Amino acid sequence: MKKTFYDRYYSTNGWNYDYEKELEKLKNNVLSFINTNNRNIIEIGCGLGFHSNLGCSMGYRIKGYDSSIVAIERATERYPNVQFKHYDV
């Protein structure tokens, strides 16, 4: 199978994030708009799983989907407590 742009990009470890800044963004820009009684979240385009893992660390049950096989493999290795699946939405 031919590697996509994202497969090639994620092979080089993708983006670098500042944990505290991203946690604050997640709280203010995403989680503040959802029903917190429902702890299930689907992340479409989860990449290497950084934000999925942040949500999981806050007690949410996350399922991350990405079209890049490389990203899903890396995310699964890095964050085994989060469910990831290769799927092209």
N, C-alpha and C positions, 0 to 999 in steps of 0.2 A: 504494500500500500504506500502511495506517495505521501510524504510528510507535508503537512500544511504549513503556512506561515507560523501559526501558533505552535505547532509541534516543534518547529525549528527554534522558535523564541523560547519556549519553555524548556528546551534541552539545555539552554544556557542559564537556567534558573529564574527567568522572568523578571518581574518587578521586585524592588526592595521597598518594604513598608516600615514606617515607624509605628510600633505596636500601640503606644499611648494615643497618638494622633488618630490612627485608624479606629481605635476603640471608641474615641469620642465622636468621630464622624458616624460610626455605625449607630451609636446610641441616639444622636441628634437627628440624623437624616433618614434613618430606616426604622429603627425599633420604636421610635416615638409615634410612628404612624400606623402601627399594627395593633391588633387585639392581643394584649399580653396574656390573656387567659388561654389562648391557643399557642402552645410552645413549639409547634411544627412549622418549619420554614423550608422552602425549596429555593435554592440559589441556582439560577440559570446563568451559565457562563462563569463558573466558579474558578476556572484557571487552576492555580496551584493550591487552592483551598484556604488561603490565609483568612479571608473574611468568614468563610464557613466555620473555621476553627474558632474565631473570635465569638461568633454567635453561640457555638457549642459550649465555650467556656463560661458563657453567661446563663447556661441552663436551657438553651433552646435545642430542639432535635432538628438537626440540619441534614438535608439531602442535597448534595451538590452535583450538578450536571455540567458537562463541558464537551465540546465537539473534538477536543484534542486528546488523543489517546495518551500522549506523553504527559500532558497536564494531569490527567486522572491518575496515571501511574505514580507520578511524583506526589500528588496530593495524598493518595492512599498511604504512601510510605511515610510522609511527614506527619499526617494527622489520622492515625488509625481509629480514633474515636468518632470520626465523622464518616457518614456514608457517601461515597462518590460513585458516579456511574458515567461511562462514556455514552453520550447521546447527542445527536445533532438536532437541536430544537429548531 
